[in-house]
Amino acid sequence: MSRHSANEMTPRISPNLQAQSERKQSAPKLMFFGDPHGDLESVVAAVEHCRPEAIVLLGDIQARQLLHIELSPILNHTEVWFIHGNHDTDTDADYDNLWGSELADRNLHGRIVEIAGYKVAGLGGIFRTKIWDPRQPVEKAAFQSSDAMRRAMKREERWRDDISRKHRSSIFPVDYLRLLRSGPADILVTHEAPGAHPHGWRAIDELAEMLGVQLVVHGHHHQNIDYVVEGLMSTAAPFRAFGVDMGSHLAWPLDSRAETESEALPQDLLELATRVFGAAAQAWLNKPHKLLDGQTPVAFAVRGGSKKVRSMLIAIQHGGVV
Ligand SMILES: [Fe+2]
């Protein structure tokens, strides 16, 4: 709140426009963090640097002590939300440091919460065939809910008088279906990846499409993936998708300068790139290149360097190695 008031009071003409624009770019609304696996220091450091309105941890948190203690340096600076991952039920400590934390009620699994002006839907955990293989109809699931599973278990088989610790990070059909029916939403965060990923699931796409989200962000696979840049999804797809690596983060909304640049790319350059690279054109255009001072071809072209990008593409087209 104080940050907002300070921004509103910033004079329109600043003596240091550069610093002002850097500050603006480094204060995203939302930041999504890939699987911390116990390293919450890098989350704290990134939040202290960027000061986002809110953050979402994408699962496999494995806090080494209670999560609210690990994140105590930033709790007054940002809103903390999360989904759980499969490893958050590996040990009693993994489980208790998350579900026993004062932040336990910030789990987005199976619901939609308005965060930093966005309706954010969450699906934590993973699909396990012993519960439900989502390639099969829901009726074929071994258990529809954790309640149904608990009822089928003998008392001595239970963990803390409920289902096993492991399956508390499995996705049950009822939780998935409840979320599916509670849209609309703007953003879907999941631990599992969407169908375009080699280890992803169509059920994530179907959920995203039913909710009408513009963005899907996932963890679990320890890769930073922009599905459009990697050629896994087209810009015409109903939503953008990103994977976030462990120790890494994605800020949202995306840097508006980069987005505007993509739109400003001369049409003939886009066509030339498509002739040269086919479906991988976007990936090449958005990947930093050492011959362009480490800038992406898109950024270099729209900042006056389209001639150089064009000649690189022509060289590649004629078999040159660029
Ligand atoms: Fe995982």
py3Dmol code that shows the C-alpha trace and the ligand (Angstrom):
import py3Dmol

protein = """\
ATOM      1  CA  MET A   1       0.000   0.000   0.000  1.00  0.00           C
ATOM      2  CA  SER A   2       2.749   2.429   0.959  1.00  0.00           C
ATOM      3  CA  ARG A   3       4.517   1.598  -2.338  1.00  0.00           C
ATOM      4  CA  HIS A   4       1.373   2.629  -4.261  1.00  0.00           C
ATOM      5  CA  SER A   5       1.085   5.922  -2.481  1.00  0.00           C
ATOM      6  CA  ALA A   6       4.755   6.623  -3.112  1.00  0.00           C
ATOM      7  CA  ASN A   7       4.359   5.915  -6.843  1.00  0.00           C
ATOM      8  CA  GLU A   8       1.295   8.117  -7.113  1.00  0.00           C
ATOM      9  CA  MET A   9       3.240  10.947  -5.566  1.00  0.00           C
ATOM     10  CA  THR A  10       6.235  10.583  -7.903  1.00  0.00           C
ATOM     11  CA  PRO A  11       6.554  13.806  -9.953  1.00  0.00           C
ATOM     12  CA  ARG A  12       5.672  13.396 -13.625  1.00  0.00           C
ATOM     13  CA  ILE A  13       9.007  14.780 -14.773  1.00  0.00           C
ATOM     14  CA  SER A  14      11.744  12.968 -12.947  1.00  0.00           C
ATOM     15  CA  PRO A  15      15.355  14.147 -13.026  1.00  0.00           C
ATOM     16  CA  ASN A  16      16.284  10.508 -13.469  1.00  0.00           C
ATOM     17  CA  LEU A  17      13.923   8.935 -15.970  1.00  0.00           C
ATOM     18  CA  GLN A  18      16.123   5.893 -16.449  1.00  0.00           C
ATOM     19  CA  ALA A  19      16.065   5.005 -12.754  1.00  0.00           C
ATOM     20  CA  GLN A  20      12.333   5.597 -12.704  1.00  0.00           C
ATOM     21  CA  SER A  21      11.671   3.253 -15.605  1.00  0.00           C
ATOM     22  CA  GLU A  22      13.958   0.584 -14.125  1.00  0.00           C
ATOM     23  CA  ARG A  23      12.073   0.787 -10.859  1.00  0.00           C
ATOM     24  CA  LYS A  24       8.785   0.481 -12.729  1.00  0.00           C
ATOM     25  CA  GLN A  25       9.993  -2.590 -14.622  1.00  0.00           C
ATOM     26  CA  SER A  26      11.353  -4.211 -11.474  1.00  0.00           C
ATOM     27  CA  ALA A  27       8.029  -3.969  -9.622  1.00  0.00           C
ATOM     28  CA  PRO A  28       5.839  -6.611 -11.241  1.00  0.00           C
ATOM     29  CA  LYS A  29       2.354  -7.338  -9.989  1.00  0.00           C
ATOM     30  CA  LEU A  30       2.992 -11.034  -9.655  1.00  0.00           C
ATOM     31  CA  MET A  31       6.034 -13.263  -9.498  1.00  0.00           C
ATOM     32  CA  PHE A  32       5.844 -17.039  -9.936  1.00  0.00           C
ATOM     33  CA  PHE A  33       8.654 -19.075  -8.401  1.00  0.00           C
ATOM     34  CA  GLY A  34       9.734 -22.489  -9.693  1.00  0.00           C
ATOM     35  CA  ASP A  35      10.137 -25.367  -7.230  1.00  0.00           C
ATOM     36  CA  PRO A  36      12.231 -24.001  -4.336  1.00  0.00           C
ATOM     37  CA  HIS A  37      13.153 -27.491  -2.967  1.00  0.00           C
ATOM     38  CA  GLY A  38      14.126 -25.884   0.324  1.00  0.00           C
ATOM     39  CA  ASP A  39      15.950 -22.858  -1.079  1.00  0.00           C
ATOM     40  CA  LEU A  40      13.710 -20.031   0.062  1.00  0.00           C
ATOM     41  CA  GLU A  41      16.593 -17.603   0.444  1.00  0.00           C
ATOM     42  CA  SER A  42      16.553 -16.948  -3.297  1.00  0.00           C
ATOM     43  CA  VAL A  43      12.801 -16.269  -3.097  1.00  0.00           C
ATOM     44  CA  VAL A  44      13.369 -13.767  -0.291  1.00  0.00           C
ATOM     45  CA  ALA A  45      16.218 -12.108  -2.227  1.00  0.00           C
ATOM     46  CA  ALA A  46      14.171 -11.796  -5.433  1.00  0.00           C
ATOM     47  CA  VAL A  47      11.173 -10.337  -3.582  1.00  0.00           C
ATOM     48  CA  GLU A  48      13.367  -7.839  -1.741  1.00  0.00           C
ATOM     49  CA  HIS A  49      14.849  -6.784  -5.078  1.00  0.00           C
ATOM     50  CA  CYS A  50      11.689  -6.662  -7.216  1.00  0.00           C
ATOM     51  CA  ARG A  51       8.973  -5.884  -4.620  1.00  0.00           C
ATOM     52  CA  PRO A  52       6.065  -7.601  -6.399  1.00  0.00           C
ATOM     53  CA  GLU A  53       2.537  -7.153  -5.074  1.00  0.00           C
ATOM     54  CA  ALA A  54       2.211 -10.898  -4.643  1.00  0.00           C
ATOM     55  CA  ILE A  55       4.087 -14.134  -5.254  1.00  0.00           C
ATOM     56  CA  VAL A  56       3.034 -17.698  -6.022  1.00  0.00           C
ATOM     57  CA  LEU A  57       5.305 -20.666  -5.261  1.00  0.00           C
ATOM     58  CA  LEU A  58       4.697 -23.384  -7.847  1.00  0.00           C
ATOM     59  CA  GLY A  59       5.134 -26.400  -5.553  1.00  0.00           C
ATOM     60  CA  ASP A  60       7.930 -28.669  -4.265  1.00  0.00           C
ATOM     61  CA  ILE A  61       8.592 -26.072  -1.617  1.00  0.00           C
ATOM     62  CA  GLN A  62      10.139 -28.405   1.008  1.00  0.00           C
ATOM     63  CA  ALA A  63      10.734 -25.601   3.504  1.00  0.00           C
ATOM     64  CA  ARG A  64      13.437 -26.549   6.028  1.00  0.00           C
ATOM     65  CA  GLN A  65      11.448 -24.921   8.828  1.00  0.00           C
ATOM     66  CA  LEU A  66       7.884 -23.611   8.980  1.00  0.00           C
ATOM     67  CA  LEU A  67       7.187 -21.702   5.763  1.00  0.00           C
ATOM     68  CA  HIS A  68       6.084 -18.492   7.486  1.00  0.00           C
ATOM     69  CA  ILE A  69       9.377 -18.455   9.392  1.00  0.00           C
ATOM     70  CA  GLU A  70      11.427 -19.039   6.238  1.00  0.00           C
ATOM     71  CA  LEU A  71       9.584 -16.192   4.499  1.00  0.00           C
ATOM     72  CA  SER A  72       9.299 -13.870   7.491  1.00  0.00           C
ATOM     73  CA  PRO A  73      11.630 -11.197   5.980  1.00  0.00           C
ATOM     74  CA  ILE A  74       9.154 -10.586   3.126  1.00  0.00           C
ATOM     75  CA  LEU A  75       5.745 -11.186   4.687  1.00  0.00           C
ATOM     76  CA  ASN A  76       5.212  -7.467   5.203  1.00  0.00           C
ATOM     77  CA  HIS A  77       6.321  -6.637   1.658  1.00  0.00           C
ATOM     78  CA  THR A  78       4.320  -9.022  -0.491  1.00  0.00           C
ATOM     79  CA  GLU A  79       1.355 -11.391  -0.418  1.00  0.00           C
ATOM     80  CA  VAL A  80       2.461 -15.029  -0.387  1.00  0.00           C
ATOM     81  CA  TRP A  81       0.478 -17.776  -2.140  1.00  0.00           C
ATOM     82  CA  PHE A  82       1.416 -21.281  -3.238  1.00  0.00           C
ATOM     83  CA  ILE A  83       0.377 -24.620  -4.608  1.00  0.00           C
ATOM     84  CA  HIS A  84       1.911 -27.828  -3.315  1.00  0.00           C
ATOM     85  CA  GLY A  85       4.004 -30.234  -5.392  1.00  0.00           C
ATOM     86  CA  ASN A  86       4.579 -33.985  -5.235  1.00  0.00           C
ATOM     87  CA  HIS A  87       7.704 -33.573  -3.070  1.00  0.00           C
ATOM     88  CA  ASP A  88       5.831 -31.617  -0.404  1.00  0.00           C
ATOM     89  CA  THR A  89       4.585 -34.956   0.903  1.00  0.00           C
ATOM     90  CA  ASP A  90       7.961 -36.765   0.803  1.00  0.00           C
ATOM     91  CA  THR A  91       8.635 -36.592   4.553  1.00  0.00           C
ATOM     92  CA  ASP A  92       6.761 -35.578   7.685  1.00  0.00           C
ATOM     93  CA  ALA A  93       8.958 -32.459   7.848  1.00  0.00           C
ATOM     94  CA  ASP A  94       8.168 -31.472   4.240  1.00  0.00           C
ATOM     95  CA  TYR A  95       4.480 -31.886   5.006  1.00  0.00           C
ATOM     96  CA  ASP A  96       4.435 -30.176   8.395  1.00  0.00           C
ATOM     97  CA  ASN A  97       6.587 -27.205   7.382  1.00  0.00           C
ATOM     98  CA  LEU A  98       3.978 -26.412   4.743  1.00  0.00           C
ATOM     99  CA  TRP A  99       0.592 -27.544   6.062  1.00  0.00           C
ATOM    100  CA  GLY A 100       1.547 -26.762   9.657  1.00  0.00           C
ATOM    101  CA  SER A 101       2.657 -23.234   8.742  1.00  0.00           C
ATOM    102  CA  GLU A 102       0.662 -20.066   9.385  1.00  0.00           C
ATOM    103  CA  LEU A 103       0.624 -19.724   5.577  1.00  0.00           C
ATOM    104  CA  ALA A 104      -1.184 -23.057   5.088  1.00  0.00           C
ATOM    105  CA  ASP A 105      -4.407 -21.221   4.180  1.00  0.00           C
ATOM    106  CA  ARG A 106      -2.593 -19.623   1.216  1.00  0.00           C
ATOM    107  CA  ASN A 107      -2.727 -22.874  -0.737  1.00  0.00           C
ATOM    108  CA  LEU A 108      -4.531 -22.160  -4.035  1.00  0.00           C
ATOM    109  CA  HIS A 109      -5.176 -25.840  -4.769  1.00  0.00           C
ATOM    110  CA  GLY A 110      -8.698 -26.390  -6.084  1.00  0.00           C
ATOM    111  CA  ARG A 111      -9.860 -22.777  -5.874  1.00  0.00           C
ATOM    112  CA  ILE A 112      -9.723 -19.314  -7.424  1.00  0.00           C
ATOM    113  CA  VAL A 113      -8.488 -16.300  -5.464  1.00  0.00           C
ATOM    114  CA  GLU A 114      -8.168 -12.691  -6.569  1.00  0.00           C
ATOM    115  CA  ILE A 115      -4.489 -11.772  -6.248  1.00  0.00           C
ATOM    116  CA  ALA A 116      -2.934  -8.473  -7.346  1.00  0.00           C
ATOM    117  CA  GLY A 117      -5.994  -7.802  -9.519  1.00  0.00           C
ATOM    118  CA  TYR A 118      -5.979 -11.221 -11.228  1.00  0.00           C
ATOM    119  CA  LYS A 119      -8.269 -14.164 -10.600  1.00  0.00           C
ATOM    120  CA  VAL A 120      -5.742 -16.937  -9.991  1.00  0.00           C
ATOM    121  CA  ALA A 121      -6.815 -20.600 -10.108  1.00  0.00           C
ATOM    122  CA  GLY A 122      -4.595 -23.283  -8.583  1.00  0.00           C
ATOM    123  CA  LEU A 123      -4.109 -27.005  -9.119  1.00  0.00           C
ATOM    124  CA  GLY A 124      -1.379 -28.420  -6.898  1.00  0.00           C
ATOM    125  CA  GLY A 125       0.030 -31.945  -6.839  1.00  0.00           C
ATOM    126  CA  ILE A 126       0.430 -34.458  -9.633  1.00  0.00           C
ATOM    127  CA  PHE A 127      -1.620 -37.058 -11.466  1.00  0.00           C
ATOM    128  CA  ARG A 128      -0.957 -40.556 -10.104  1.00  0.00           C
ATOM    129  CA  THR A 129      -2.456 -43.491 -11.940  1.00  0.00           C
ATOM    130  CA  LYS A 130      -3.228 -45.245  -8.635  1.00  0.00           C
ATOM    131  CA  ILE A 131      -5.738 -42.433  -8.047  1.00  0.00           C
ATOM    132  CA  TRP A 132      -6.685 -41.111 -11.487  1.00  0.00           C
ATOM    133  CA  ASP A 133      -5.106 -41.194 -14.918  1.00  0.00           C
ATOM    134  CA  PRO A 134      -6.729 -38.149 -16.565  1.00  0.00           C
ATOM    135  CA  ARG A 135      -6.369 -39.737 -20.008  1.00  0.00           C
ATOM    136  CA  GLN A 136      -9.144 -42.033 -18.802  1.00  0.00           C
ATOM    137  CA  PRO A 137     -12.721 -40.918 -18.136  1.00  0.00           C
ATOM    138  CA  VAL A 138     -13.308 -39.658 -14.610  1.00  0.00           C
ATOM    139  CA  GLU A 139     -15.557 -42.646 -13.826  1.00  0.00           C
ATOM    140  CA  LYS A 140     -12.561 -44.942 -14.249  1.00  0.00           C
ATOM    141  CA  ALA A 141     -10.586 -43.241 -11.483  1.00  0.00           C
ATOM    142  CA  ALA A 142      -9.728 -45.597  -8.605  1.00  0.00           C
ATOM    143  CA  PHE A 143     -10.944 -42.961  -6.144  1.00  0.00           C
ATOM    144  CA  GLN A 144     -13.048 -39.880  -6.820  1.00  0.00           C
ATOM    145  CA  SER A 145     -11.972 -38.089  -3.653  1.00  0.00           C
ATOM    146  CA  SER A 146      -9.594 -38.390  -0.728  1.00  0.00           C
ATOM    147  CA  ASP A 147     -12.676 -39.050   1.444  1.00  0.00           C
ATOM    148  CA  ALA A 148     -13.596 -42.052  -0.700  1.00  0.00           C
ATOM    149  CA  MET A 149     -10.026 -43.337  -0.430  1.00  0.00           C
ATOM    150  CA  ARG A 150      -9.993 -42.848   3.340  1.00  0.00           C
ATOM    151  CA  ARG A 151     -13.236 -44.789   3.730  1.00  0.00           C
ATOM    152  CA  ALA A 152     -11.728 -47.697   1.784  1.00  0.00           C
ATOM    153  CA  MET A 153      -8.701 -47.875   4.097  1.00  0.00           C
ATOM    154  CA  LYS A 154      -8.314 -49.803   7.318  1.00  0.00           C
ATOM    155  CA  ARG A 155      -7.645 -47.633  10.340  1.00  0.00           C
ATOM    156  CA  GLU A 156      -4.092 -48.970  10.736  1.00  0.00           C
ATOM    157  CA  GLU A 157      -3.273 -48.168   7.110  1.00  0.00           C
ATOM    158  CA  ARG A 158      -4.052 -44.497   7.568  1.00  0.00           C
ATOM    159  CA  TRP A 159      -1.598 -41.687   8.218  1.00  0.00           C
ATOM    160  CA  ARG A 160      -2.817 -39.349  10.957  1.00  0.00           C
ATOM    161  CA  ASP A 161      -6.227 -40.973  10.559  1.00  0.00           C
ATOM    162  CA  ASP A 162      -6.507 -40.044   6.904  1.00  0.00           C
ATOM    163  CA  ILE A 163      -5.093 -41.137   3.536  1.00  0.00           C
ATOM    164  CA  SER A 164      -1.362 -41.766   3.162  1.00  0.00           C
ATOM    165  CA  ARG A 165       0.929 -38.764   3.236  1.00  0.00           C
ATOM    166  CA  LYS A 166       2.029 -39.464  -0.345  1.00  0.00           C
ATOM    167  CA  HIS A 167      -1.460 -39.281  -1.821  1.00  0.00           C
ATOM    168  CA  ARG A 168      -2.154 -35.947  -0.185  1.00  0.00           C
ATOM    169  CA  SER A 169      -0.243 -34.558  -3.162  1.00  0.00           C
ATOM    170  CA  SER A 170      -2.190 -36.623  -5.716  1.00  0.00           C
ATOM    171  CA  ILE A 171      -4.871 -34.963  -7.827  1.00  0.00           C
ATOM    172  CA  PHE A 172      -8.353 -36.372  -7.157  1.00  0.00           C
ATOM    173  CA  PRO A 173     -11.128 -35.957  -9.746  1.00  0.00           C
ATOM    174  CA  VAL A 174     -13.460 -34.054  -7.389  1.00  0.00           C
ATOM    175  CA  ASP A 175     -10.869 -31.344  -6.760  1.00  0.00           C
ATOM    176  CA  TYR A 176     -10.125 -31.013 -10.471  1.00  0.00           C
ATOM    177  CA  LEU A 177     -13.810 -30.924 -11.429  1.00  0.00           C
ATOM    178  CA  ARG A 178     -14.727 -28.430  -8.710  1.00  0.00           C
ATOM    179  CA  LEU A 179     -12.058 -26.068 -10.006  1.00  0.00           C
ATOM    180  CA  LEU A 180     -13.126 -26.677 -13.607  1.00  0.00           C
ATOM    181  CA  ARG A 181     -16.639 -25.489 -12.717  1.00  0.00           C
ATOM    182  CA  SER A 182     -15.663 -22.470 -10.663  1.00  0.00           C
ATOM    183  CA  GLY A 183     -14.399 -20.179 -13.453  1.00  0.00           C
ATOM    184  CA  PRO A 184     -13.811 -17.790 -14.989  1.00  0.00           C
ATOM    185  CA  ALA A 185     -10.225 -17.026 -14.045  1.00  0.00           C
ATOM    186  CA  ASP A 186      -7.332 -15.050 -15.552  1.00  0.00           C
ATOM    187  CA  ILE A 187      -4.377 -17.221 -14.589  1.00  0.00           C
ATOM    188  CA  LEU A 188      -3.988 -20.936 -13.827  1.00  0.00           C
ATOM    189  CA  VAL A 189      -1.025 -22.118 -11.740  1.00  0.00           C
ATOM    190  CA  THR A 190      -0.282 -25.836 -11.742  1.00  0.00           C
ATOM    191  CA  HIS A 191       2.498 -28.146 -10.682  1.00  0.00           C
ATOM    192  CA  GLU A 192       1.909 -30.397 -13.697  1.00  0.00           C
ATOM    193  CA  ALA A 193       2.620 -29.139 -17.243  1.00  0.00           C
ATOM    194  CA  PRO A 194       0.084 -28.627 -20.065  1.00  0.00           C
ATOM    195  CA  GLY A 195      -0.257 -31.063 -22.955  1.00  0.00           C
ATOM    196  CA  ALA A 196       2.325 -29.407 -25.237  1.00  0.00           C
ATOM    197  CA  HIS A 197       5.084 -30.495 -22.816  1.00  0.00           C
ATOM    198  CA  PRO A 198       6.550 -33.973 -23.499  1.00  0.00           C
ATOM    199  CA  HIS A 199       5.503 -34.979 -19.962  1.00  0.00           C
ATOM    200  CA  GLY A 200       2.414 -32.784 -19.831  1.00  0.00           C
ATOM    201  CA  TRP A 201      -1.311 -33.463 -19.700  1.00  0.00           C
ATOM    202  CA  ARG A 202      -4.207 -32.458 -21.940  1.00  0.00           C
ATOM    203  CA  ALA A 203      -6.301 -32.264 -18.759  1.00  0.00           C
ATOM    204  CA  ILE A 204      -4.379 -29.089 -17.836  1.00  0.00           C
ATOM    205  CA  ASP A 205      -5.258 -27.508 -21.219  1.00  0.00           C
ATOM    206  CA  GLU A 206      -8.897 -28.497 -20.822  1.00  0.00           C
ATOM    207  CA  LEU A 207      -8.971 -26.934 -17.377  1.00  0.00           C
ATOM    208  CA  ALA A 208      -7.285 -23.751 -18.668  1.00  0.00           C
ATOM    209  CA  GLU A 209      -9.699 -23.485 -21.588  1.00  0.00           C
ATOM    210  CA  MET A 210     -12.759 -24.104 -19.439  1.00  0.00           C
ATOM    211  CA  LEU A 211     -11.619 -21.426 -16.981  1.00  0.00           C
ATOM    212  CA  GLY A 212     -10.852 -19.054 -19.875  1.00  0.00           C
ATOM    213  CA  VAL A 213      -7.405 -18.115 -18.529  1.00  0.00           C
ATOM    214  CA  GLN A 214      -4.902 -16.087 -20.540  1.00  0.00           C
ATOM    215  CA  LEU A 215      -1.918 -17.655 -18.790  1.00  0.00           C
ATOM    216  CA  VAL A 216      -0.813 -21.042 -17.431  1.00  0.00           C
ATOM    217  CA  VAL A 217       2.333 -21.223 -15.277  1.00  0.00           C
ATOM    218  CA  HIS A 218       3.751 -24.485 -13.979  1.00  0.00           C
ATOM    219  CA  GLY A 219       6.715 -25.901 -12.076  1.00  0.00           C
ATOM    220  CA  HIS A 220       7.762 -29.562 -11.570  1.00  0.00           C
ATOM    221  CA  HIS A 221      10.005 -30.010 -14.617  1.00  0.00           C
ATOM    222  CA  HIS A 222      12.865 -27.697 -13.636  1.00  0.00           C
ATOM    223  CA  GLN A 223      12.956 -25.864 -16.944  1.00  0.00           C
ATOM    224  CA  ASN A 224      12.277 -22.295 -17.945  1.00  0.00           C
ATOM    225  CA  ILE A 225       9.957 -22.700 -20.914  1.00  0.00           C
ATOM    226  CA  ASP A 226       8.152 -20.052 -22.929  1.00  0.00           C
ATOM    227  CA  TYR A 227       5.913 -22.368 -24.933  1.00  0.00           C
ATOM    228  CA  VAL A 228       5.597 -19.889 -27.821  1.00  0.00           C
ATOM    229  CA  VAL A 229       9.335 -19.188 -28.055  1.00  0.00           C
ATOM    230  CA  GLU A 230      10.143 -22.911 -27.945  1.00  0.00           C
ATOM    231  CA  GLY A 231       7.678 -23.546 -30.778  1.00  0.00           C
ATOM    232  CA  LEU A 232       5.535 -25.808 -28.544  1.00  0.00           C
ATOM    233  CA  MET A 233       2.454 -23.599 -28.844  1.00  0.00           C
ATOM    234  CA  SER A 234       1.403 -20.929 -31.314  1.00  0.00           C
ATOM    235  CA  THR A 235       0.461 -17.371 -30.453  1.00  0.00           C
ATOM    236  CA  ALA A 236      -3.053 -18.292 -31.621  1.00  0.00           C
ATOM    237  CA  ALA A 237      -3.451 -20.782 -28.739  1.00  0.00           C
ATOM    238  CA  PRO A 238      -6.178 -19.845 -26.232  1.00  0.00           C
ATOM    239  CA  PHE A 239      -3.592 -19.181 -23.502  1.00  0.00           C
ATOM    240  CA  ARG A 240       0.132 -18.446 -23.042  1.00  0.00           C
ATOM    241  CA  ALA A 241       2.079 -21.067 -21.121  1.00  0.00           C
ATOM    242  CA  PHE A 242       5.326 -20.890 -19.177  1.00  0.00           C
ATOM    243  CA  GLY A 243       7.326 -23.398 -17.178  1.00  0.00           C
ATOM    244  CA  VAL A 244       9.521 -21.991 -14.413  1.00  0.00           C
ATOM    245  CA  ASP A 245      12.813 -23.599 -13.369  1.00  0.00           C
ATOM    246  CA  MET A 246      13.813 -24.265  -9.771  1.00  0.00           C
ATOM    247  CA  GLY A 247      15.576 -21.200  -8.371  1.00  0.00           C
ATOM    248  CA  SER A 248      14.030 -19.082 -11.137  1.00  0.00           C
ATOM    249  CA  HIS A 249      10.944 -16.909 -11.461  1.00  0.00           C
ATOM    250  CA  LEU A 250       8.559 -15.396 -13.978  1.00  0.00           C
ATOM    251  CA  ALA A 251       7.267 -11.851 -13.519  1.00  0.00           C
ATOM    252  CA  TRP A 252       3.751 -10.935 -14.703  1.00  0.00           C
ATOM    253  CA  PRO A 253       2.702  -9.011 -16.644  1.00  0.00           C
ATOM    254  CA  LEU A 254       5.598  -9.564 -19.024  1.00  0.00           C
ATOM    255  CA  ASP A 255       7.892  -6.630 -19.692  1.00  0.00           C
ATOM    256  CA  SER A 256       5.574  -4.499 -21.820  1.00  0.00           C
ATOM    257  CA  ARG A 257       8.530  -3.165 -23.830  1.00  0.00           C
ATOM    258  CA  ALA A 258       9.375  -6.677 -25.079  1.00  0.00           C
ATOM    259  CA  GLU A 259       5.732  -7.352 -25.950  1.00  0.00           C
ATOM    260  CA  THR A 260       5.431  -4.096 -27.872  1.00  0.00           C
ATOM    261  CA  GLU A 261       8.644  -4.855 -29.701  1.00  0.00           C
ATOM    262  CA  SER A 262       7.284  -8.175 -30.954  1.00  0.00           C
ATOM    263  CA  GLU A 263       4.302  -6.379 -32.405  1.00  0.00           C
ATOM    264  CA  ALA A 264       6.528  -3.730 -33.976  1.00  0.00           C
ATOM    265  CA  LEU A 265       8.688  -6.212 -35.906  1.00  0.00           C
ATOM    266  CA  PRO A 266       8.559  -5.411 -39.649  1.00  0.00           C
ATOM    267  CA  GLN A 267       6.294  -7.893 -41.447  1.00  0.00           C
ATOM    268  CA  ASP A 268       8.915  -8.744 -44.090  1.00  0.00           C
ATOM    269  CA  LEU A 269      11.414  -9.747 -41.375  1.00  0.00           C
ATOM    270  CA  LEU A 270       8.851 -12.012 -39.765  1.00  0.00           C
ATOM    271  CA  GLU A 271       8.117 -13.582 -43.162  1.00  0.00           C
ATOM    272  CA  LEU A 272      11.809 -14.030 -43.901  1.00  0.00           C
ATOM    273  CA  ALA A 273      12.375 -15.675 -40.492  1.00  0.00           C
ATOM    274  CA  THR A 274       9.438 -17.995 -41.160  1.00  0.00           C
ATOM    275  CA  ARG A 275      10.875 -18.979 -44.562  1.00  0.00           C
ATOM    276  CA  VAL A 276      14.245 -19.716 -42.950  1.00  0.00           C
ATOM    277  CA  PHE A 277      13.171 -21.378 -39.703  1.00  0.00           C
ATOM    278  CA  GLY A 278       9.580 -22.499 -40.300  1.00  0.00           C
ATOM    279  CA  ALA A 279       7.791 -23.185 -37.006  1.00  0.00           C
ATOM    280  CA  ALA A 280      10.942 -22.313 -35.051  1.00  0.00           C
ATOM    281  CA  ALA A 281      10.976 -18.697 -36.325  1.00  0.00           C
ATOM    282  CA  GLN A 282       9.560 -17.188 -33.129  1.00  0.00           C
ATOM    283  CA  ALA A 283      12.068 -19.147 -31.068  1.00  0.00           C
ATOM    284  CA  TRP A 284      14.986 -17.742 -33.091  1.00  0.00           C
ATOM    285  CA  LEU A 285      13.614 -14.200 -33.054  1.00  0.00           C
ATOM    286  CA  ASN A 286      13.208 -14.214 -29.275  1.00  0.00           C
ATOM    287  CA  LYS A 287      16.488 -15.845 -28.297  1.00  0.00           C
ATOM    288  CA  PRO A 288      19.400 -13.529 -27.341  1.00  0.00           C
ATOM    289  CA  HIS A 289      22.147 -13.690 -29.994  1.00  0.00           C
ATOM    290  CA  LYS A 290      25.842 -13.064 -29.423  1.00  0.00           C
ATOM    291  CA  LEU A 291      26.236 -11.269 -32.789  1.00  0.00           C
ATOM    292  CA  LEU A 292      23.565  -8.798 -31.647  1.00  0.00           C
ATOM    293  CA  ASP A 293      25.285  -7.779 -28.430  1.00  0.00           C
ATOM    294  CA  GLY A 294      23.318 -10.424 -26.593  1.00  0.00           C
ATOM    295  CA  GLN A 295      19.964  -8.896 -27.612  1.00  0.00           C
ATOM    296  CA  THR A 296      17.170 -10.869 -29.226  1.00  0.00           C
ATOM    297  CA  PRO A 297      16.785 -10.369 -32.998  1.00  0.00           C
ATOM    298  CA  VAL A 298      13.360  -8.812 -32.331  1.00  0.00           C
ATOM    299  CA  ALA A 299      14.728  -6.267 -29.867  1.00  0.00           C
ATOM    300  CA  PHE A 300      17.734  -5.510 -32.094  1.00  0.00           C
ATOM    301  CA  ALA A 301      15.578  -5.048 -35.196  1.00  0.00           C
ATOM    302  CA  VAL A 302      13.015  -2.699 -33.688  1.00  0.00           C
ATOM    303  CA  ARG A 303      15.775  -0.558 -32.175  1.00  0.00           C
ATOM    304  CA  GLY A 304      17.094   0.293 -35.617  1.00  0.00           C
ATOM    305  CA  GLY A 305      19.043  -2.869 -36.434  1.00  0.00           C
ATOM    306  CA  SER A 306      16.625  -4.573 -38.832  1.00  0.00           C
ATOM    307  CA  LYS A 307      19.222  -4.401 -41.661  1.00  0.00           C
ATOM    308  CA  LYS A 308      21.674  -6.538 -39.680  1.00  0.00           C
ATOM    309  CA  VAL A 309      18.995  -9.045 -38.630  1.00  0.00           C
ATOM    310  CA  ARG A 310      17.841  -9.281 -42.267  1.00  0.00           C
ATOM    311  CA  SER A 311      21.381  -9.971 -43.494  1.00  0.00           C
ATOM    312  CA  MET A 312      21.860 -12.636 -40.810  1.00  0.00           C
ATOM    313  CA  LEU A 313      18.661 -14.365 -41.903  1.00  0.00           C
ATOM    314  CA  ILE A 314      19.723 -14.224 -45.558  1.00  0.00           C
ATOM    315  CA  ALA A 315      23.142 -15.680 -44.641  1.00  0.00           C
ATOM    316  CA  ILE A 316      21.446 -18.545 -42.757  1.00  0.00           C
ATOM    317  CA  GLN A 317      19.058 -19.074 -45.675  1.00  0.00           C
ATOM    318  CA  HIS A 318      22.056 -19.599 -47.958  1.00  0.00           C
ATOM    319  CA  GLY A 319      23.695 -22.079 -45.645  1.00  0.00           C
ATOM    320  CA  GLY A 320      25.849 -19.724 -43.593  1.00  0.00           C
ATOM    321  CA  VAL A 321      26.506 -20.443 -39.951  1.00  0.00           C
ATOM    322  CA  VAL A 322      25.438 -17.388 -37.951  1.00  0.00           C
TER     323      VAL A 322
END
"""
ligand_1 = """\
1
LIG
Fe 7.475 -31.854 -8.708
"""
view = py3Dmol.view(width=600, height=400)
view.addModel(protein, "pdb")
view.setStyle({"model": 0}, {"cartoon": {"style": "trace"}})
view.addModel(ligand_1, "xyz")
view.setStyle({"model": 1}, {"stick": {}})
view.zoomTo()
view.show()
